[in-house]
Amino acid sequence: MTTTETGRPADRPGGDGPGAGPRTGPPAADARQAPPDAAPDAFEADLLPTPKGASRALLGSLLAPHRGRVAAATATLLLQQAAAQASPLLVAYALDRVVPALRAGDRGPLLLLAVAAVLCAVAAGGLQWVFVRLSTRAGQDVLLDLRGRIFRHAQALGLDFHERYTSGRLISRATTDVEALRELLDEGLQELVSVVLSTLYITVTLLWLDPGMGAAALLSAVPLALLVRAFRRRSQRAYRAKSTAIASVIVRFAETLGGIRPVQAFRREPANDAAFAGLNSRHRQANGDAILEMARYVVGSRMTANVAMAAIVLWGAYRVAAGSLALGVLAAATLYLRRLYDPIDRLGVFLNSYESAAASLEKIAGLLAQRPTVAEPAAPRALPPAAPGRPGREVAFRGVRFGYRTGGEVLPRFDLTLSAGTTVAVVGATGAGKSTLARLLARFHDPTEGRVLLDGVELRELSGAELRRAVVMVTQEAFLFSGSVADNIALGRPDADRAEIEQAARAIGAHDFITALPDGYDTDVRKRGGRLSAGQRQLVGFARALLADPAVLILDEATSSLDIPGERAVQRAMGAVLRGRTALVIAHRLSTVESADRVLVMADGRIVEDGAPAALTAGRGRYAALHRAWRESVA
């Protein structure tokens, strides 16, 4: 059985549920959530294609606000490298000038050497500190910006995206992948710039000291460059596999904990252990492959560097013996060659960080490249003023068609008008299209064809803020966030004061149980409202909706998970919430239909019966049969 991350059964494709998102979005055949007992391969595709150039564009946009700081850090490192790379020249000066001068009794060159050495050491250390300070601040600001972008973008993407892209992968993007970028910004970039600058300084200095030695050093760099190229190609594959593997581990972990109740209820622990062990093993293998590539590179580069250095030093010693090269120049060249080859290992560390960060940046760019299927209008319209004393608004579906991504058409051509201030109940079998109708009215999805109107204004033309003020949805399971009861009620209107919050709770009938809690309205409801019963959570949800004061209220099976006392309490609350508003009530329990002004019976995405509850009950149609079956079950 396929389960969602909350542990509830997922709606079948083409039925009355989200499936894999509406067909109006971009194709993503590999974006489906795997069932708990799926093979690890089901998690390996990383789901979101990254447009060409998106990674570079993202990095450029992240660095753009910090151009000045980056330029200052680069200039500082240029000066720092100049000071740091001067010491071999001082050694050459000591051997070729200071030693002969001291033998002649002249201490001037020695004093000059001492002053230069101290100045270079102080400058190198001080400039390094300035560079680290500038680069660290820029790097942390970039990461702060990136995490914020991921979080904001994840909230902006539509429900169709979240129904196919697991929260575990989003967590991986915002944590593991951002951490890979942090390592690159904090350590890798400094290594790269230092290696590049030191290589340029050393090559130019060697050519200046002795063109032959400089040319030999350049020639030895060719096999090293080939090693770097091969390493980068292999490590790129390894780090992409590693990034995907750790995301799969996080997805499995998050799904298991999110659905811990059905896991324990159906004794899924052994099967989940086996699946997690497979994913964990693949992560270990991918991580080991990346480390092995690094080891191969280090061994190869060190061997090549040592052979090249030995050959150049032997050649230089021969020239010193022949009198064509000064001893100080050979000493300085030897020191420079060591400095030239030593960073090759550090370059491997950088490439390690770079490939890891590049794989992570590619996945983040793929996420940020996703466009919301429910977009904000370019030129929003405002709703006309509500009728005096009547907060409700007219709702109209005109020529609406809709189908989910992986299924057939859920709503064939569909026309419906809900008069302002009326309560309309929708009943029908599972998969009839009831919840899809509610989601279109809430604009969680846009219709594939046709329009949904609110007082004559198409929902696509309303800004998100305007729409959410006008239309509020209360679902089967009222989601409460960690925090106080008052904070959860105020979610409907964040600017509400305590008196308004308590007034809404009193109107719903929730005030008494709230004040009986240990800290009253300040009681922490804990994760997902776990401190409250299902009925109490639903009452808080109704208080939230009443405080929001919407013109249109959608109740999507708001009492189906409650016991009889809880259902009666919520039904009393519904009376206060629905008064004067336009309401669409999706109901499985017919007890919630009795107070409706109008009942719609749906089948296969079409309205097959429409009328007042009493008239339909007295008839011989589907609603009458449903009502008789319900009465018998109650009896």
TORZA-740693 format. One line per field, with one value per residue (C-alpha): x, y, z; residue number from 1; residue in three letters. Coordinates in Angstrom, 1 decimal. Example, Ala and Ser with C-alpha at 12.3 -4.5 7.8 and 13.67 -1.06 7.14 Angstrom:
X	12.3_13.7;
Y	-4.5_-1.1;
Z	7.8_7.1;
pos	1_2;
code	Ala_Ser;
END
This chain:
X	0.0_1.4_1.5_2.1_4.6_2.0_1.3_-2.1_-3.0_-2.4_-5.2_-5.2_-4.2_-7.1_-9.3_-10.4_-6.9_-3.6_-1.9_1.2_0.0_-2.0_-1.2_-0.7_2.7_6.1_6.6_8.5_7.9_10.5_9.0_6.6_7.1_8.2_6.2_7.8_8.9_10.2_13.7_16.4_16.6_13.2_14.8_17.9_16.7_17.0_13.7_14.3_16.1_18.5_18.3_21.6_23.5_21.2_24.0_26.2_23.4_22.5_26.0_26.4_23.1_24.3_27.7_26.4_25.5_29.0_31.1_32.9_33.8_34.9_37.1_38.7_39.3_40.9_43.2_44.2_45.1_47.2_49.3_49.4_50.8_53.4_54.6_54.4_56.3_59.2_61.1_62.9_64.2_65.5_67.2_68.9_69.9_71.4_73.5_74.6_74.9_74.8_77.3_80.0_79.4_79.8_83.0_84.2_83.0_80.0_76.8_74.6_73.1_72.4_70.5_68.5_67.7_66.5_64.2_62.8_62.1_60.3_58.2_57.2_56.3_54.1_52.5_51.7_50.1_48.2_46.9_45.9_43.8_42.1_41.3_39.8_37.7_36.4_35.8_34.2_31.6_30.8_30.5_28.2_26.0_25.8_24.7_22.2_20.7_20.6_18.9_16.3_15.7_15.2_12.7_10.8_10.7_9.6_6.6_5.8_5.7_2.2_0.7_1.3_5.0_5.0_2.8_5.5_8.7_9.3_10.0_13.1_14.6_13.8_15.5_18.5_18.7_18.6_21.0_23.4_23.7_24.1_26.7_28.7_28.7_29.8_32.8_33.7_33.2_35.0_38.0_37.9_37.9_40.8_42.7_42.0_42.9_46.0_47.1_46.4_48.2_51.1_51.5_51.6_54.0_56.3_56.3_57.0_59.7_61.4_61.5_63.0_65.6_66.6_64.6_65.8_64.5_61.2_60.7_61.5_58.9_56.3_57.0_56.5_53.1_51.7_51.3_50.0_47.3_46.3_46.0_43.8_41.6_41.0_40.4_37.8_35.9_35.8_35.1_32.2_30.3_31.3_30.0_26.7_26.1_27.1_24.7_21.8_22.6_22.5_19.3_17.7_18.8_17.2_14.0_13.7_14.4_11.9_9.2_9.5_9.3_6.5_4.5_5.6_2.0_1.2_4.8_4.3_0.6_1.5_4.8_6.8_9.9_11.8_10.9_11.9_15.1_16.0_15.1_17.1_20.1_20.1_20.1_22.7_24.9_24.6_25.6_28.6_29.6_29.2_31.2_33.9_34.1_34.7_37.4_39.1_39.2_40.9_43.4_44.3_44.8_47.0_49.2_49.5_50.2_52.8_54.7_54.7_55.8_58.6_60.0_59.9_61.5_64.3_65.1_65.1_67.2_69.8_70.0_70.4_73.1_75.0_74.8_76.0_79.0_79.6_79.4_76.4_74.0_74.5_74.0_71.5_69.4_69.4_68.4_65.6_64.4_64.4_62.2_59.9_59.6_58.6_56.0_54.8_54.2_53.0_49.7_48.9_47.5_45.6_44.2_42.9_41.2_39.7_38.5_36.9_35.0_34.3_32.7_30.7_29.5_28.9_26.7_24.8_24.5_23.1_20.4_19.6_19.5_17.1_14.8_14.9_14.3_10.9_8.1_4.9_2.0_-0.2_1.5_0.9_-0.9_1.2_-1.6_-3.8_-7.4_-9.3_-12.6_-15.6_-16.9_-19.0_-22.8_-23.6_-24.3_-23.5_-19.9_-20.4_-19.5_-20.8_-18.6_-18.8_-17.1_-17.3_-16.3_-13.8_-11.8_-9.1_-6.9_-4.0_-0.6_-0.6_-4.3_-7.2_-9.5_-11.1_-13.5_-14.9_-16.4_-17.9_-20.3_-21.5_-22.7_-22.8_-24.9_-23.4_-24.1_-25.4_-24.0_-23.6_-22.7_-21.0_-21.3_-20.3_-18.1_-14.4_-12.9_-16.0_-14.1_-15.3_-11.9_-10.6_-13.5_-12.5_-8.8_-9.7_-11.8_-9.0_-6.7_-4.3_-4.5_-5.5_-8.0_-6.6_-9.3_-12.0_-12.3_-13.2_-14.8_-15.3_-17.9_-17.1_-13.3_-11.3_-9.1_-6.0_-6.5_-6.4_-3.2_-2.3_-3.0_-6.4_-7.4_-6.4_-8.3_-11.4_-11.2_-10.2_-10.1_-10.5_-9.3_-9.9_-6.9_-6.4_-2.6_-1.3_2.3_4.5_3.7_0.8_-2.9_-3.2_-0.5_-2.3_-5.6_-3.9_-2.6_-5.9_-5.1_-1.6_-2.4_-5.3_-5.0_-5.7_-9.2_-10.1_-8.5_-10.5_-13.7_-13.2_-12.6_-15.7_-17.9_-16.7_-17.1_-13.4_-12.8_-13.7_-11.3_-8.5_-8.7_-8.6_-5.2_-2.2_-1.3_-4.6_-4.1_-0.4_-0.2_2.3_0.4_3.7_4.5_1.4_-0.8_-0.1_-1.1_-4.7_-7.3_-8.5_-11.7_-9.9_-7.5_-10.4_-12.1_-8.8_-8.9_-12.4_-11.5_-8.6_-11.0_-13.6_-10.8_-9.7_-13.3_-13.3_-16.1_-15.9_-15.2_-14.3_-14.8_-13.1_-14.4_-13.8_-15.6_-14.8_-12.0_-13.9_-15.9_-19.6_-19.0_-16.2_-18.4_-21.3_-18.9_-17.5_-21.0_-22.0_-18.9_-19.7_-22.9_-21.0_-18.4_-20.8_-23.3_-23.6_-20.7_-20.6_-19.6_-18.6_-18.8_-17.2_-18.9_-18.7_-20.9_-24.4_-24.9_-22.9_-25.2_-28.5_-28.0_-26.9_-29.1_-28.2_-26.7_-24.7_-24.2_-21.1_-20.1_-17.1_-16.5_-20.1_-23.0_-25.7_-28.1_-28.7_-31.3_-32.3_-31.5_-35.1_-36.1_-33.3_-34.0_-37.6_-36.7_-35.4_-32.0_-28.4_-28.7_-31.8_-30.0_-26.9_-29.2_-31.0_-27.7_-26.4_-29.6_-29.3_-25.6_-26.5_-29.4;
Y	0.0_3.4_5.8_9.5_11.0_11.5_7.8_8.0_6.1_8.1_8.8_6.7_8.5_9.8_9.6_12.2_12.9_14.6_11.6_13.0_16.6_18.1_17.5_21.2_21.1_20.0_16.3_14.4_10.7_9.8_12.1_9.7_8.7_5.1_2.8_1.8_-1.6_-0.4_-1.3_1.3_2.1_3.8_6.6_7.1_9.4_12.9_13.9_17.5_18.2_21.2_23.6_24.2_27.0_27.2_26.3_29.1_31.6_30.7_31.0_34.4_35.7_34.6_36.3_39.4_41.3_40.7_41.8_44.5_42.1_39.4_41.9_43.1_39.6_38.7_41.8_41.0_37.4_38.7_40.8_38.0_35.6_38.1_38.3_34.6_33.7_36.0_33.8_31.6_34.8_35.8_32.4_33.0_36.5_35.1_32.5_34.7_38.1_38.0_35.1_36.7_40.1_38.7_37.1_40.5_42.0_43.9_43.5_45.7_43.0_40.9_43.7_44.3_40.6_40.5_43.5_42.1_38.7_40.3_42.5_39.6_37.4_40.1_41.1_37.4_36.7_40.0_39.9_36.2_37.3_40.1_37.7_35.0_37.7_39.1_35.7_34.1_36.9_36.8_33.0_33.0_35.7_33.6_30.5_32.6_33.9_30.4_28.7_31.5_31.1_27.3_27.8_30.6_28.8_25.5_27.4_29.1_25.9_24.4_21.3_19.3_19.7_18.8_15.7_14.3_15.7_14.3_16.5_14.4_15.6_19.2_18.8_17.3_20.3_22.8_20.9_18.4_20.2_23.7_22.2_21.0_24.6_25.8_23.6_24.9_28.6_28.3_26.1_25.2_28.6_29.8_26.7_27.2_30.9_30.2_27.4_29.5_32.5_30.6_28.7_32.0_33.7_30.7_30.1_33.8_33.9_30.7_32.1_35.3_33.5_31.1_30.5_26.9_26.0_27.8_25.9_22.6_23.4_24.2_21.0_18.9_20.5_18.8_15.2_16.8_18.7_15.5_13.8_16.7_16.4_12.7_13.0_15.7_13.6_10.6_12.4_14.3_11.0_9.8_12.9_13.0_9.5_10.4_13.4_11.3_8.5_10.6_12.3_8.8_8.0_11.2_10.6_7.1_8.3_11.2_9.0_6.3_8.8_10.8_7.6_6.0_5.1_2.9_1.5_0.2_-0.7_-2.9_-4.1_-2.6_-2.3_-5.3_-4.3_-0.7_-1.9_-3.9_-1.0_1.5_-0.9_-1.1_2.7_3.1_0.5_2.4_5.6_3.9_2.6_6.0_7.7_5.0_5.5_9.2_8.6_6.0_8.5_11.0_8.4_7.5_11.2_11.9_8.9_9.7_13.4_12.9_10.3_12.5_15.6_13.7_12.3_15.7_17.5_15.0_15.3_19.1_19.3_16.9_18.9_22.1_20.5_19.6_23.2_24.5_22.2_23.4_27.0_28.0_28.4_30.1_28.0_30.5_30.3_26.4_26.6_29.1_27.0_23.9_25.6_27.0_23.6_22.1_24.9_24.4_20.7_20.6_22.4_19.6_17.7_20.7_21.1_17.6_18.6_21.6_19.4_17.1_20.0_21.5_18.3_17.7_21.3_21.3_18.2_19.9_23.2_21.4_19.8_23.1_24.9_22.2_22.8_26.6_26.3_24.8_27.3_27.3_25.9_28.3_31.6_35.1_37.3_40.0_42.6_41.5_42.5_43.4_41.8_44.0_45.2_42.6_43.2_45.0_42.5_39.5_38.4_35.6_35.8_34.0_31.1_30.0_27.2_27.9_25.2_23.7_20.6_19.1_16.0_15.0_14.3_10.5_9.8_10.6_13.5_13.8_16.6_16.6_19.8_21.2_24.2_25.1_28.2_28.6_31.5_34.0_33.1_29.5_26.3_23.6_20.0_17.7_13.9_10.9_7.9_8.0_9.2_11.1_14.5_16.1_17.0_18.1_20.5_21.9_22.2_24.1_26.6_27.1_27.4_24.8_23.8_25.7_24.0_22.5_24.4_26.8_29.4_29.5_32.8_34.6_37.4_37.5_37.7_34.8_33.2_33.5_37.3_37.5_38.0_35.2_37.5_38.6_35.0_33.7_36.4_35.5_31.7_29.5_25.7_23.5_20.0_16.6_16.9_20.3_20.8_22.6_23.9_23.7_26.7_28.0_27.5_31.2_31.3_28.5_30.3_33.5_31.8_32.8_36.5_37.2_40.7_39.7_40.5_38.2_39.4_38.6_35.2_34.4_35.7_33.4_30.4_31.3_31.5_28.0_26.5_25.9_28.4_26.0_23.2_25.7_27.4_23.9_23.3_23.8_27.2_28.0_29.8_29.8_26.0_24.5_22.1_20.4_18.8_18.6_19.4_16.1_17.5_17.8_15.3_15.1_16.9_19.7_20.2_20.5_23.1_25.1_24.8_26.2_29.0_29.8_29.9_32.1_34.5_34.7_35.8_34.5_35.1_31.5_28.5_25.1_22.1_19.1_16.1_18.2_15.7_12.3_11.5_12.4_10.3_11.1_13.6_15.3_15.4_17.0_19.6_20.4_20.6_23.1_25.1_24.8_26.7_29.7_29.6_29.1_31.8_34.3_32.8_30.8_27.3_24.2_21.2_17.9_15.2_11.5_11.5_12.7_14.2_17.2_17.6_18.1_21.8_22.5_24.7_22.5_19.1_18.0_14.3_13.6_10.6_10.3_14.1_15.0_16.3_13.6_15.1_18.6_19.8_20.5_17.8_17.1_16.9_14.5_12.3_12.0_10.9_7.7_8.7_8.2_10.6_8.9_5.5_7.0_8.5_5.3_3.4_6.1_5.9_2.1_2.3_4.9_2.6;
Z	0.0_-0.9_2.0_2.2_4.6_7.2_7.1_5.5_2.3_-0.8_-3.2_-6.3_-9.5_-11.4_-8.3_-5.8_-4.5_-5.4_-6.9_-8.4_-9.0_-11.8_-15.4_-15.9_-14.3_-15.8_-16.4_-13.8_-14.2_-11.6_-9.0_-7.4_-3.8_-3.4_-1.1_2.2_0.9_-2.5_-3.5_-2.8_-6.5_-6.3_-4.3_-6.3_-9.1_-7.8_-9.4_-10.5_-13.8_-13.6_-16.5_-18.3_-16.7_-13.7_-11.2_-12.5_-12.5_-8.9_-7.7_-9.5_-8.0_-4.5_-4.9_-6.6_-3.4_-2.0_-5.0_-3.0_-0.2_-2.6_-4.5_-1.3_-0.2_-3.5_-3.4_0.1_-0.9_-3.8_-1.4_1.1_-1.5_-2.6_1.0_1.6_-1.6_-0.9_1.6_-1.1_-2.7_0.7_1.0_-2.4_-1.3_1.9_0.1_-2.8_-1.1_2.7_3.2_1.0_2.6_6.1_5.1_3.9_7.3_5.8_8.0_5.9_3.7_6.9_8.5_5.3_5.1_8.7_8.2_4.9_6.6_9.5_7.2_5.0_7.9_9.6_6.2_5.3_8.7_9.0_5.4_5.9_8.9_6.9_4.1_6.4_8.1_4.8_3.1_6.1_6.4_2.7_2.8_5.8_4.2_1.0_3.0_5.0_1.7_0.2_3.1_3.1_-0.6_-0.3_2.6_0.9_-2.5_-0.9_0.7_-2.6_-4.6_-5.1_-3.4_-6.5_-6.1_-2.4_-3.1_-5.4_-3.9_-0.4_2.6_3.3_0.0_0.8_4.2_2.4_0.1_3.0_5.2_3.6_0.3_1.9_4.3_1.2_-0.1_3.3_3.3_-0.2_0.8_4.1_3.0_-0.6_-2.3_-0.2_-1.2_-4.9_-4.9_-2.9_-5.2_-8.4_-7.0_-5.6_-8.9_-10.9_-8.5_-8.4_-12.2_-12.9_-10.2_-11.5_-15.0_-13.7_-11.6_-14.4_-17.6_-17.9_-14.4_-15.0_-18.3_-16.7_-13.9_-16.6_-18.5_-15.3_-14.8_-17.9_-16.4_-13.2_-15.2_-16.9_-13.5_-12.2_-15.3_-14.9_-11.2_-11.7_-14.3_-12.0_-8.8_-10.4_-10.9_-7.4_-5.7_-7.6_-6.5_-2.9_-2.8_-4.1_-1.7_1.4_0.3_-0.1_3.5_4.8_2.8_4.3_7.8_7.5_6.0_8.6_11.5_9.8_9.5_12.8_13.8_10.8_10.9_14.4_13.9_10.9_12.3_9.4_11.5_10.0_6.4_7.0_8.7_5.6_3.2_5.3_5.5_1.7_1.3_4.1_2.4_-0.9_0.8_2.3_-1.1_-2.7_0.1_-0.2_-4.0_-3.5_-0.9_-3.2_-6.1_-3.8_-2.7_-6.3_-7.1_-4.1_-4.8_-8.5_-8.0_-5.2_-7.3_-10.4_-8.3_-6.5_-9.7_-11.5_-8.5_-8.2_-11.9_-11.8_-8.7_-10.1_-13.3_-11.2_-9.1_-12.3_-13.5_-10.2_-10.4_-13.9_-12.8_-14.9_-12.0_-8.6_-5.5_-4.1_-7.2_-6.9_-3.3_-4.0_-7.0_-4.9_-2.3_-4.9_-6.6_-3.2_-2.8_-6.4_-5.9_-2.3_-3.2_-5.6_-2.7_-1.5_-5.0_-4.7_-1.4_-3.2_-6.1_-3.5_-1.9_-5.3_-6.8_-3.7_-3.7_-7.4_-7.1_-4.2_-6.1_-9.1_-7.0_-5.2_-8.6_-9.8_-6.9_-7.2_-10.9_-10.3_-11.0_-8.9_-10.9_-9.0_-9.9_-8.6_-11.2_-12.9_-12.3_-9.3_-9.2_-6.0_-5.0_-5.2_-1.8_0.1_0.4_3.7_6.5_4.3_4.3_1.9_-1.8_-4.9_-6.2_-9.8_-11.8_-15.5_-18.0_-15.6_-16.5_-14.3_-14.2_-12.0_-13.5_-13.5_-13.9_-16.2_-16.1_-12.6_-13.4_-17.0_-18.2_-15.0_-14.3_-10.9_-9.0_-5.2_-4.1_-1.6_2.0_1.3_2.7_0.1_1.0_-1.4_-1.0_-3.0_-3.1_-2.8_-6.0_-7.1_-7.3_-4.0_-2.6_-6.0_-6.2_-2.8_-3.8_-7.0_-5.0_-2.5_-5.5_-4.4_-8.1_-11.2_-13.6_-16.7_-18.6_-17.6_-14.8_-11.0_-10.1_-6.8_-7.1_-10.8_-10.4_-11.6_-8.8_-11.1_-11.0_-7.2_-5.2_-2.8_0.2_-1.1_-1.9_1.5_3.2_1.2_1.2_4.1_4.2_7.3_6.6_8.1_10.4_11.9_11.8_14.9_15.1_18.1_20.3_22.4_21.7_21.3_18.6_16.7_16.7_15.7_12.6_11.0_11.7_13.1_14.1_16.4_20.1_23.0_23.5_19.8_20.1_23.2_21.6_18.6_21.0_23.0_19.9_18.8_22.3_22.8_25.6_28.5_27.5_26.7_30.1_31.7_30.2_32.5_31.1_29.4_26.1_26.7_26.9_24.4_22.2_21.2_17.9_15.6_18.6_20.3_23.7_22.5_21.4_17.8_18.6_20.6_17.7_15.3_17.6_17.6_13.8_13.7_16.0_13.7_10.7_12.6_13.6_9.9_9.0_5.5_2.9_1.7_4.0_2.8_5.2_3.8_5.8_8.9_11.2_9.6_12.1_15.3_17.7_18.4_21.2_19.3_16.2_18.1_19.6_16.1_14.6_17.2_16.3_12.6_13.1_14.4_11.7_8.8_9.7_6.8_4.8_1.6_2.6_0.7_3.0_1.8_3.9_4.3_7.5_6.5_10.0_8.7_5.7_7.6_8.2_4.6_2.2_-0.7_-1.4_-4.4_-5.1_-7.2_-9.2_-11.7_-11.5_-12.3_-10.3_-10.5_-8.0_-6.7_-4.2_-0.7_1.8_2.7_-1.0_-1.9_1.2_0.2_-3.4_-4.8_-6.0_-4.8_-1.9_-0.5_-0.7_1.1_3.7_4.4_4.7_7.1_9.2_9.4_10.5_13.2_14.4;
pos	1_2_3_4_5_6_7_8_9_10_11_12_13_14_15_16_17_18_19_20_21_22_23_24_25_26_27_28_29_30_31_32_33_34_35_36_37_38_39_40_41_42_43_44_45_46_47_48_49_50_51_52_53_54_55_56_57_58_59_60_61_62_63_64_65_66_67_68_69_70_71_72_73_74_75_76_77_78_79_80_81_82_83_84_85_86_87_88_89_90_91_92_93_94_95_96_97_98_99_100_101_102_103_104_105_106_107_108_109_110_111_112_113_114_115_116_117_118_119_120_121_122_123_124_125_126_127_128_129_130_131_132_133_134_135_136_137_138_139_140_141_142_143_144_145_146_147_148_149_150_151_152_153_154_155_156_157_158_159_160_161_162_163_164_165_166_167_168_169_170_171_172_173_174_175_176_177_178_179_180_181_182_183_184_185_186_187_188_189_190_191_192_193_194_195_196_197_198_199_200_201_202_203_204_205_206_207_208_209_210_211_212_213_214_215_216_217_218_219_220_221_222_223_224_225_226_227_228_229_230_231_232_233_234_235_236_237_238_239_240_241_242_243_244_245_246_247_248_249_250_251_252_253_254_255_256_257_258_259_260_261_262_263_264_265_266_267_268_269_270_271_272_273_274_275_276_277_278_279_280_281_282_283_284_285_286_287_288_289_290_291_292_293_294_295_296_297_298_299_300_301_302_303_304_305_306_307_308_309_310_311_312_313_314_315_316_317_318_319_320_321_322_323_324_325_326_327_328_329_330_331_332_333_334_335_336_337_338_339_340_341_342_343_344_345_346_347_348_349_350_351_352_353_354_355_356_357_358_359_360_361_362_363_364_365_366_367_368_369_370_371_372_373_374_375_376_377_378_379_380_381_382_383_384_385_386_387_388_389_390_391_392_393_394_395_396_397_398_399_400_401_402_403_404_405_406_407_408_409_410_411_412_413_414_415_416_417_418_419_420_421_422_423_424_425_426_427_428_429_430_431_432_433_434_435_436_437_438_439_440_441_442_443_444_445_446_447_448_449_450_451_452_453_454_455_456_457_458_459_460_461_462_463_464_465_466_467_468_469_470_471_472_473_474_475_476_477_478_479_480_481_482_483_484_485_486_487_488_489_490_491_492_493_494_495_496_497_498_499_500_501_502_503_504_505_506_507_508_509_510_511_512_513_514_515_516_517_518_519_520_521_522_523_524_525_526_527_528_529_530_531_532_533_534_535_536_537_538_539_540_541_542_543_544_545_546_547_548_549_550_551_552_553_554_555_556_557_558_559_560_561_562_563_564_565_566_567_568_569_570_571_572_573_574_575_576_577_578_579_580_581_582_583_584_585_586_587_588_589_590_591_592_593_594_595_596_597_598_599_600_601_602_603_604_605_606_607_608_609_610_611_612_613_614_615_616_617_618_619_620_621_622_623_624_625_626_627_628_629_630_631_632_633_634_635;
code	Met_Thr_Thr_Thr_Glu_Thr_Gly_Arg_Pro_Ala_Asp_Arg_Pro_Gly_Gly_Asp_Gly_Pro_Gly_Ala_Gly_Pro_Arg_Thr_Gly_Pro_Pro_Ala_Ala_Asp_Ala_Arg_Gln_Ala_Pro_Pro_Asp_Ala_Ala_Pro_Asp_Ala_Phe_Glu_Ala_Asp_Leu_Leu_Pro_Thr_Pro_Lys_Gly_Ala_Ser_Arg_Ala_Leu_Leu_Gly_Ser_Leu_Leu_Ala_Pro_His_Arg_Gly_Arg_Val_Ala_Ala_Ala_Thr_Ala_Thr_Leu_Leu_Leu_Gln_Gln_Ala_Ala_Ala_Gln_Ala_Ser_Pro_Leu_Leu_Val_Ala_Tyr_Ala_Leu_Asp_Arg_Val_Val_Pro_Ala_Leu_Arg_Ala_Gly_Asp_Arg_Gly_Pro_Leu_Leu_Leu_Leu_Ala_Val_Ala_Ala_Val_Leu_Cys_Ala_Val_Ala_Ala_Gly_Gly_Leu_Gln_Trp_Val_Phe_Val_Arg_Leu_Ser_Thr_Arg_Ala_Gly_Gln_Asp_Val_Leu_Leu_Asp_Leu_Arg_Gly_Arg_Ile_Phe_Arg_His_Ala_Gln_Ala_Leu_Gly_Leu_Asp_Phe_His_Glu_Arg_Tyr_Thr_Ser_Gly_Arg_Leu_Ile_Ser_Arg_Ala_Thr_Thr_Asp_Val_Glu_Ala_Leu_Arg_Glu_Leu_Leu_Asp_Glu_Gly_Leu_Gln_Glu_Leu_Val_Ser_Val_Val_Leu_Ser_Thr_Leu_Tyr_Ile_Thr_Val_Thr_Leu_Leu_Trp_Leu_Asp_Pro_Gly_Met_Gly_Ala_Ala_Ala_Leu_Leu_Ser_Ala_Val_Pro_Leu_Ala_Leu_Leu_Val_Arg_Ala_Phe_Arg_Arg_Arg_Ser_Gln_Arg_Ala_Tyr_Arg_Ala_Lys_Ser_Thr_Ala_Ile_Ala_Ser_Val_Ile_Val_Arg_Phe_Ala_Glu_Thr_Leu_Gly_Gly_Ile_Arg_Pro_Val_Gln_Ala_Phe_Arg_Arg_Glu_Pro_Ala_Asn_Asp_Ala_Ala_Phe_Ala_Gly_Leu_Asn_Ser_Arg_His_Arg_Gln_Ala_Asn_Gly_Asp_Ala_Ile_Leu_Glu_Met_Ala_Arg_Tyr_Val_Val_Gly_Ser_Arg_Met_Thr_Ala_Asn_Val_Ala_Met_Ala_Ala_Ile_Val_Leu_Trp_Gly_Ala_Tyr_Arg_Val_Ala_Ala_Gly_Ser_Leu_Ala_Leu_Gly_Val_Leu_Ala_Ala_Ala_Thr_Leu_Tyr_Leu_Arg_Arg_Leu_Tyr_Asp_Pro_Ile_Asp_Arg_Leu_Gly_Val_Phe_Leu_Asn_Ser_Tyr_Glu_Ser_Ala_Ala_Ala_Ser_Leu_Glu_Lys_Ile_Ala_Gly_Leu_Leu_Ala_Gln_Arg_Pro_Thr_Val_Ala_Glu_Pro_Ala_Ala_Pro_Arg_Ala_Leu_Pro_Pro_Ala_Ala_Pro_Gly_Arg_Pro_Gly_Arg_Glu_Val_Ala_Phe_Arg_Gly_Val_Arg_Phe_Gly_Tyr_Arg_Thr_Gly_Gly_Glu_Val_Leu_Pro_Arg_Phe_Asp_Leu_Thr_Leu_Ser_Ala_Gly_Thr_Thr_Val_Ala_Val_Val_Gly_Ala_Thr_Gly_Ala_Gly_Lys_Ser_Thr_Leu_Ala_Arg_Leu_Leu_Ala_Arg_Phe_His_Asp_Pro_Thr_Glu_Gly_Arg_Val_Leu_Leu_Asp_Gly_Val_Glu_Leu_Arg_Glu_Leu_Ser_Gly_Ala_Glu_Leu_Arg_Arg_Ala_Val_Val_Met_Val_Thr_Gln_Glu_Ala_Phe_Leu_Phe_Ser_Gly_Ser_Val_Ala_Asp_Asn_Ile_Ala_Leu_Gly_Arg_Pro_Asp_Ala_Asp_Arg_Ala_Glu_Ile_Glu_Gln_Ala_Ala_Arg_Ala_Ile_Gly_Ala_His_Asp_Phe_Ile_Thr_Ala_Leu_Pro_Asp_Gly_Tyr_Asp_Thr_Asp_Val_Arg_Lys_Arg_Gly_Gly_Arg_Leu_Ser_Ala_Gly_Gln_Arg_Gln_Leu_Val_Gly_Phe_Ala_Arg_Ala_Leu_Leu_Ala_Asp_Pro_Ala_Val_Leu_Ile_Leu_Asp_Glu_Ala_Thr_Ser_Ser_Leu_Asp_Ile_Pro_Gly_Glu_Arg_Ala_Val_Gln_Arg_Ala_Met_Gly_Ala_Val_Leu_Arg_Gly_Arg_Thr_Ala_Leu_Val_Ile_Ala_His_Arg_Leu_Ser_Thr_Val_Glu_Ser_Ala_Asp_Arg_Val_Leu_Val_Met_Ala_Asp_Gly_Arg_Ile_Val_Glu_Asp_Gly_Ala_Pro_Ala_Ala_Leu_Thr_Ala_Gly_Arg_Gly_Arg_Tyr_Ala_Ala_Leu_His_Arg_Ala_Trp_Arg_Glu_Ser_Val_Ala;
END
